[in-house]
């Protein structure tokens, strides 16, 4: 635990009014929040790349963000790092009674996670939520938030019985996007495009696919193939920007085939 205490002391020094760092001193919860999100994404990226040394470093950066927020809260008399650690410890014990002792569901499994969260809200005097969508953070990435909201709606049976209905909805939204394009209204195009993305996120839930993870995979695939295409054209002394679309398309197909061992599945 010495390393953790050293980190807490370091953070207190950085925020010391007399000898601290000017940049750290002028930060607040709002200004630091974007960095916290960035560090969380970098943790996910290290996991995706299967880079354990990078993961260790990125987890350290994310921990520093937690320490930073806790130090600012301590200065305001709100809470400190110990309160944060004790709070998450006690919460996990409460939510795992099947592990740490307590009541389990009739099938012997863990009680409903959502039911326990609702009980905790009542204990805090918050009362029942007015909507099943209450508590879905607006700061989540758009696709993630869309998937989470459709999962919430599905709890009250506002859902298609199978993926077939969602696929039909995706086709419907695509047709409406085409109509919006024909109308010449940029606002309508943006609105219908958003509906299409939302329907695709819902389809991912029905297919058991996380939309953010799937899109990250597609991004990585595009990047690999594009870079390979650039390398191929450079080796042929062909300028990518000045070449015609037929040349680019042929190089793109070769890049896909090389990645897939000579087969093309899209």
Legacy VTK file of the C-alpha trace (Angstrom):
# vtk DataFile Version 3.0
C-alpha trace
ASCII
DATASET POLYDATA
POINTS 266 float
0.000 0.000 0.000
3.032 2.315 0.237
2.858 3.037 -3.483
-0.763 4.143 -3.134
0.025 6.394 -0.170
2.931 7.883 -2.134
0.557 8.605 -5.033
-1.952 10.278 -2.720
0.822 12.395 -1.184
2.069 13.351 -4.639
-1.399 14.495 -5.661
-1.747 16.565 -2.501
1.592 18.208 -3.268
0.556 19.010 -6.846
-2.540 20.743 -5.452
-0.730 22.510 -2.624
-1.608 26.232 -2.845
1.944 27.343 -2.037
4.202 24.834 -3.792
1.914 22.987 -6.138
1.784 22.909 -9.934
-0.059 25.919 -11.432
-1.803 23.755 -14.023
-3.014 21.205 -11.464
-4.146 23.948 -9.100
-6.459 25.588 -11.618
-8.280 22.356 -12.514
-11.744 21.383 -11.281
-14.077 18.410 -11.744
-15.381 19.694 -15.068
-11.991 20.446 -16.587
-10.554 17.075 -15.565
-13.534 14.978 -16.683
-12.466 14.837 -20.374
-9.040 13.526 -19.344
-10.708 10.868 -17.201
-12.739 9.684 -20.182
-9.652 9.735 -22.403
-7.688 7.588 -19.979
-10.537 5.063 -19.772
-10.508 4.768 -23.567
-6.746 4.291 -23.543
-7.178 1.421 -21.069
-9.673 -0.177 -23.472
-7.270 0.382 -26.364
-4.411 -1.364 -24.541
-6.700 -4.309 -23.828
-7.765 -4.428 -27.480
-4.111 -4.423 -28.586
-3.286 -7.144 -26.030
-0.434 -5.010 -24.722
-0.010 -5.829 -21.013
2.791 -3.307 -20.366
0.744 -0.533 -21.948
-2.271 -1.719 -19.963
-0.310 -1.389 -16.723
0.682 2.163 -17.626
-2.811 3.151 -18.750
-4.376 1.729 -15.585
-1.928 3.907 -13.661
-3.037 6.947 -15.640
-6.678 6.092 -14.921
-5.938 5.593 -11.223
-4.276 9.006 -11.190
-7.530 10.484 -12.480
-9.429 8.892 -9.586
-6.858 10.249 -7.140
-7.108 13.698 -8.753
-10.899 13.826 -8.352
-10.675 12.497 -4.803
-8.112 15.155 -3.854
-10.299 17.966 -5.210
-13.278 16.545 -3.311
-11.192 16.342 -0.132
-10.254 20.015 -0.467
-13.953 20.889 -0.646
-14.838 18.702 2.336
-16.958 16.376 0.211
-15.130 13.044 0.519
-11.626 11.630 0.108
-9.951 8.645 -1.546
-10.558 6.429 1.470
-14.289 7.160 1.220
-14.209 6.205 -2.468
-12.407 2.924 -1.788
-14.595 2.037 1.192
-17.735 2.909 -0.740
-16.998 0.650 -3.723
-15.859 -2.157 -1.394
-19.073 -2.047 0.615
-21.210 -1.758 -2.530
-19.636 -4.856 -4.109
-20.155 -6.825 -0.896
-23.830 -5.807 -0.855
-24.307 -6.714 -4.489
-22.696 -10.129 -4.150
-24.573 -11.677 -1.204
-24.298 -15.062 -2.928
-20.520 -14.764 -2.470
-20.164 -12.941 0.845
-23.236 -14.308 2.597
-26.841 -13.244 2.346
-29.961 -13.965 0.358
-29.863 -15.432 -3.123
-32.551 -15.872 -5.719
-34.737 -18.954 -5.666
-32.451 -20.627 -8.215
-29.455 -20.114 -5.957
-27.961 -17.429 -8.189
-27.263 -13.806 -7.389
-30.235 -11.510 -6.744
-31.234 -9.098 -9.474
-28.531 -6.441 -9.865
-31.095 -3.830 -10.838
-33.337 -4.719 -7.899
-30.425 -4.207 -5.510
-29.559 -0.863 -7.129
-33.179 0.245 -6.773
-33.154 -0.753 -3.102
-29.958 1.248 -2.571
-31.580 4.308 -4.125
-34.542 3.961 -1.762
-32.171 3.617 1.191
-30.550 6.905 0.148
-33.984 8.506 0.110
-33.966 8.986 -3.649
-37.210 7.123 -4.205
-38.069 5.068 -7.239
-36.989 6.343 -10.624
-39.676 8.072 -12.641
-38.535 6.444 -15.883
-36.771 3.213 -16.752
-34.352 5.425 -18.676
-33.346 7.436 -15.604
-29.677 7.096 -14.779
-28.391 6.355 -18.283
-25.460 8.805 -18.450
-25.722 11.363 -21.233
-21.918 11.392 -21.473
-21.718 7.802 -22.744
-20.613 7.352 -26.355
-23.679 7.619 -28.580
-23.820 3.982 -29.698
-23.221 2.711 -26.171
-25.964 4.939 -24.773
-28.368 3.856 -27.524
-27.758 0.202 -26.702
-28.172 0.817 -22.974
-31.460 2.680 -23.475
-32.878 -0.100 -25.670
-31.905 -2.649 -23.001
-33.747 -0.577 -20.412
-36.812 -0.343 -22.673
-36.712 -4.103 -23.240
-37.136 -4.660 -19.482
-40.681 -3.328 -19.797
-41.202 -5.330 -23.000
-40.891 -2.357 -25.357
-38.962 -4.366 -27.880
-39.145 -6.500 -31.014
-39.490 -10.229 -30.379
-36.480 -11.012 -32.596
-33.745 -9.442 -34.671
-35.931 -9.783 -37.774
-38.088 -6.866 -36.679
-35.047 -4.705 -36.023
-33.562 -5.528 -39.425
-36.824 -4.408 -41.004
-36.581 -1.206 -38.950
-33.026 -0.614 -40.187
-34.271 -0.932 -43.775
-37.133 1.458 -42.999
-34.751 4.027 -41.523
-32.463 3.726 -44.548
-35.409 4.427 -46.857
-36.330 7.474 -44.760
-32.737 8.675 -44.991
-32.939 8.441 -48.774
-36.154 10.464 -48.715
-34.470 13.077 -46.531
-31.602 13.318 -49.011
-34.063 13.865 -51.809
-35.720 16.657 -49.833
-32.484 18.613 -49.718
-32.887 19.318 -46.000
-29.612 18.925 -44.091
-31.492 18.869 -40.769
-33.742 16.057 -42.008
-30.725 14.080 -43.247
-29.019 14.391 -39.869
-32.199 13.397 -38.055
-32.793 10.312 -40.198
-29.133 9.335 -40.102
-29.325 9.428 -36.307
-32.400 7.188 -36.419
-30.495 4.752 -38.624
-27.565 4.612 -36.213
-29.931 4.124 -33.272
-31.656 1.235 -35.073
-28.255 -0.315 -35.830
-27.287 -0.089 -32.156
-30.547 -1.819 -31.248
-29.839 -4.505 -33.841
-26.471 -5.122 -32.232
-28.191 -5.791 -28.912
-30.502 -8.338 -30.539
-27.545 -10.021 -32.225
-25.521 -10.098 -29.015
-22.956 -7.696 -30.496
-21.650 -4.629 -28.680
-21.968 -1.774 -31.206
-18.986 0.201 -29.916
-16.738 -2.870 -29.995
-17.967 -3.811 -33.457
-17.311 -0.302 -34.759
-13.840 -0.249 -33.209
-13.153 -3.515 -35.002
-14.383 -2.064 -38.277
-12.225 1.027 -37.732
-9.159 -1.133 -37.104
-9.901 -3.255 -40.175
-10.259 -0.191 -42.383
-7.012 1.253 -41.043
-5.082 -1.999 -41.677
-6.369 -2.295 -45.220
-5.900 1.365 -46.056
-2.320 1.307 -44.827
-1.657 -1.856 -46.841
-3.152 -0.173 -49.914
-0.871 2.837 -49.382
2.148 0.546 -49.108
1.221 -1.333 -52.275
0.793 1.831 -54.323
3.981 3.347 -52.905
5.900 0.189 -53.884
4.492 0.609 -57.404
5.493 4.305 -57.325
1.860 5.321 -57.717
0.706 8.495 -55.984
-2.429 7.702 -54.000
-3.944 11.166 -54.199
-3.390 11.540 -57.943
-4.379 8.008 -59.004
-7.834 7.354 -60.419
-10.557 5.554 -58.479
-10.150 2.357 -60.498
-6.503 2.136 -59.412
-7.430 2.775 -55.799
-10.213 0.184 -55.912
-7.913 -2.469 -57.388
-5.320 -1.793 -54.681
-8.044 -1.927 -52.009
-9.228 -5.329 -53.267
-5.645 -6.637 -53.230
-5.225 -5.371 -49.675
-8.383 -7.182 -48.567
-7.358 -10.382 -50.316
-3.880 -10.268 -48.787
-5.391 -9.889 -45.307
-7.845 -12.727 -45.859
-5.428 -15.098 -47.516
-6.797 -14.614 -50.980
-10.514 -14.723 -50.126
-12.833 -11.731 -50.090
-15.681 -11.693 -47.582
-16.275 -7.945 -47.572
LINES 1 267
266 0 1 2 3 4 5 6 7 8 9 10 11 12 13 14 15 16 17 18 19 20 21 22 23 24 25 26 27 28 29 30 31 32 33 34 35 36 37 38 39 40 41 42 43 44 45 46 47 48 49 50 51 52 53 54 55 56 57 58 59 60 61 62 63 64 65 66 67 68 69 70 71 72 73 74 75 76 77 78 79 80 81 82 83 84 85 86 87 88 89 90 91 92 93 94 95 96 97 98 99 100 101 102 103 104 105 106 107 108 109 110 111 112 113 114 115 116 117 118 119 120 121 122 123 124 125 126 127 128 129 130 131 132 133 134 135 136 137 138 139 140 141 142 143 144 145 146 147 148 149 150 151 152 153 154 155 156 157 158 159 160 161 162 163 164 165 166 167 168 169 170 171 172 173 174 175 176 177 178 179 180 181 182 183 184 185 186 187 188 189 190 191 192 193 194 195 196 197 198 199 200 201 202 203 204 205 206 207 208 209 210 211 212 213 214 215 216 217 218 219 220 221 222 223 224 225 226 227 228 229 230 231 232 233 234 235 236 237 238 239 240 241 242 243 244 245 246 247 248 249 250 251 252 253 254 255 256 257 258 259 260 261 262 263 264 265
